[in-house]
Amino acid sequence: MLELVDIVDTDTGEIYEEDMLVACAYIWAAKKGWKVVKDEIDTLELVYEDGEEWGPKTVRWIYVKDPRHLLQRQVSSLNRRDTSMSPDRHTNAEASSQDEKERGVK
């Protein structure tokens, strides 16, 4: 029996691929530069809207970390830290009152 998996981003919950062969999923993730952080098997009870039960279905997920998301968060964090530590940074209120003074508004 073939084992199929879904590849899920552990940070965003985005499903990158569905029903991929396990070995292919690991290779595919490695080629993308992702780190596999969890391999989970779960059993779901499927029930249709009309109440008909289909019985249990085994589902397997491979959770990955996309290094681009980590890099984006680090850059955002650094940008926020840089602007908050800037010595010549004005608050919005200070900047608007300074603009008004320059324009001659009382």
N, C-alpha and C positions, 0 to 999 in steps of 0.2 A: 504494500500500500504506500502510495506517495504521500509524503508529509509536506503540506503547504503552510506557509506562514504569511503574515502581514508584517510589513516593516513600518514601525511607528516612531516618530520623533518624541523622545521622552520629555523635552521641554515644552513643545507646542501642542503635542497630541495629534499632529498632522500625520495621516497615513500616507506614506510615500508609495508603497506598492502593496498589492493584495494578491493572495494566492500564488506566491512564488515558491519554488522548491527551496528547501532549507539550505542546502549547500550553495545554491545560486544566490540566495539572499545574503549569506555571509560574505561571499566573494563580491557581490554587488556593493554591499556596504563598505567593504574594505577599499574597493576601487574609488569610491566617493570620498574616502578619507574620514568616514564616520567610525565612531567607537561603539561597539555593541556593549550595552551596559546591563541588559537583562534579556533573558529568554524565558517566556512564560507560556505555560499551557493551561487552558481553562476549559471547562465544560459548561455550555450554555443550554438552557431548556428553550427550545423554539416553540412559540405559540403564535398562530396566525390571528388576525383580527376577528375572524368568525369563531374563535375559541378552539379551533382544531389544533391539537398538539402534534408536533412532528417528532418529539423526542429529543434526547440530548445530542449536541453536536460539539465535538472537540475543536477548539480554536487555538492556534499557536501564534504568539506575537513575539517579534524581536524588536526590542526597544533600542534605539540608537541615539547618540549625541552628535549633532551636526556642529563641527567646530566653527562654522560661520556664525551660528547663533551666539556662541560663547564670545567670539571676537567682537561681534556687534555690541553685546552687552558691555564688554570691557571698554570699547571705544566710547560708548555713551556715558559710562561711568566716569571715564577720564575727562570727557568734555564737560560734564556737569561739575566735576571737581575743579577743573581749570577755571571755569567762569565764576564759580563761587569763591575762589581764592584770589581772583584778580584784584590788585590794589586800587585800580582806577575804575572799578565797577560801581555804578550808581544804581540805587533802587529805582523802580519806575516812577515813584513820586518825586525823588530828587531830580531825575532826568527831565521830567515834564516841567517842574518848577524852574529848572535851569533854562529849558527851552523858552518858557514864557518870559523870563527875564531878558533873554537875548532878543526876543521879538518885541520887547517893550510892553508886554501885557501886564496889567496890574492885578 
